[in-house]
Amino acid sequence: MDLKMLKPESLMMSYGYKPELSEGAIKCPIFQTSTFVFKTAEEGKAFFEVAYGLREKEESEELGLIYSRLNNPDLEILENRLTLWDKAEDCAVFESGMSAITTVFLQFLNPGDLLLFSQPVYGGTSHFIEEILTRFGIHIIPFDAAMSKEDIIEKVERSGLSAKLAMIYAETPANPTNALIDLLMCKQIATQFSTPNKEVLFAVDNTYMGPIWQHPLAHGADLVLYSATKYIGGHSDVIAGACLGSKSLIQQVKGMRTFLGNMAGPWTGWLLMRSLETLKARMNIQEFNAKRVAEFLEDHPSVDKVFYLGNIENPRQKEIFKRQCEGTGAMVSFEIKGQESEAFKFLNSLKLIKLAVSLGSTESLAEHPASMTHAGVPLEERVKYGISEQLVRLSIGVENYEDLIWDIKQALDQVSVSTE
Ligand SMILES: *Cc1c(COP(=O)(O)O)cnc(C)c1O
């Protein structure tokens, strides 16, 4: 039987792990070790030849365990399991989402290259692109969900740098308004600017939707990135990241990771394997709950606008959603009638939902993007992307949805009492 025929959720408890190599333990132990003993000097030599790319790996040969900055069983088994959700050839895990993202930039961009990136992107990513990549002579051009393919191509051509375009980087849906970036369109732009000597890579941050509700590799992306801190970890107790793609690209990413030394440790690998066992179950419940919360908010008189993938009205956005998304996610943002003070009153009145940034966890979280996650975005851009003072972002967890709605309702009631 080819295990890859089974659904990923059926394989998360066992895939890639051999109990007989670990005293029969049903679960993969934590391999808390920095280095591994070679059976012979010849074996050590053979492992290093493969690890340092001095020769190609034989068909049946596995990369031997050397040193935990290069490889470790907890990371390798986790990486194998993660590939199943996105049907990727290979995966590299990192000590954070930011380290996955920045390692991809450092591996595939060179001074003089052009990076085309979607806006708004995660604050840390935006800082790295605008403040750090530019220090190394990398040119950057932003685009957003409102621009057409022609608008974007024209912007690249007008820059005079189209021959230097090396990567398109997209985050979709955009945080916190759920605006969708068209993956197929990005791939077409990458293809248009690729030449026989230079392929324009297309990388997607799929943290908001993955690995269940959107599979960018199936829509033309070359690399998929995750903050595994969010849905993959899912319990607000670990920081981690991942990058998936073809064997040859991931080999290059792992090469850079070896020298930056930003791989995840064995504890993180073990925690994430534990999280993956319940990933599908958690995300199903979160999606179910989010739908009910969004429906409640839409009907509430104190709520102006609800930003949720289940209620898209714009026809182009709706078409993109149908084509590239497989679920409506668990992120719901909404505008409270009023201003910052009403939004704050709501946040301060919540009893069950926690006031914290981050997302994708078992517990529901609420935050105020304009003054928290997006405080670093210039006012003009915040206005452009709909990140208003009255906007509240919710990440819906696995609690009972009636309890979540009860909490949101009582907090909204507090707001209307104070404004009457
Ligand atoms: C959280 C997040 C990141 C950064 O991940 P860390 O694990 O915090 O380093 C990147 N992209 C998105 C969309 C995120 O939500």
The ligand as an SDF file (V2000), in Angstrom:
LIG
                    3D

 15 15  0  0  0  0  0  0  0  0999 V2000
    2.8980   35.3800   12.5860 C   0  0  0  0  0  0  0  0  0  0  0  0
    3.1220   35.5340   11.1380 C   0  0  0  0  0  0  0  0  0  0  0  0
    4.4250   35.5530   10.5850 C   0  0  0  0  0  0  0  0  0  0  0  0
    5.6640   35.4840   11.4490 C   0  0  0  0  0  0  0  0  0  0  0  0
    5.7810   34.2590   12.0850 O   0  0  0  0  0  0  0  0  0  0  0  0
    6.5780   34.0380   13.4690 P   0  0  0  0  0  0  0  0  0  0  0  0
    6.3450   32.5880   13.7250 O   0  0  0  0  0  0  0  0  0  0  0  0
    5.9730   34.9410   14.4840 O   0  0  0  0  0  0  0  0  0  0  0  0
    8.0000   34.3710   13.1990 O   0  0  0  0  0  0  0  0  0  0  0  0
    4.5320   35.6470    9.2210 C   0  0  0  0  0  0  0  0  0  0  0  0
    3.4590   35.7460    8.4160 N   0  0  0  0  0  0  0  0  0  0  0  0
    2.2070   35.7440    8.9040 C   0  0  0  0  0  0  0  0  0  0  0  0
    1.0580   35.8670    7.9700 C   0  0  0  0  0  0  0  0  0  0  0  0
    1.9920   35.6380   10.2770 C   0  0  0  0  0  0  0  0  0  0  0  0
    0.7430   35.6640   10.7500 O   0  0  0  0  0  0  0  0  0  0  0  0
  1  2  1  0
  2  3  1  0
  2 14  2  0
  3  4  1  0
  3 10  2  0
  4  5  1  0
  5  6  1  0
  6  7  2  0
  6  8  1  0
  6  9  1  0
 10 11  1  0
 11 12  2  0
 12 13  1  0
 12 14  1  0
 14 15  1  0
M  END
$$$$
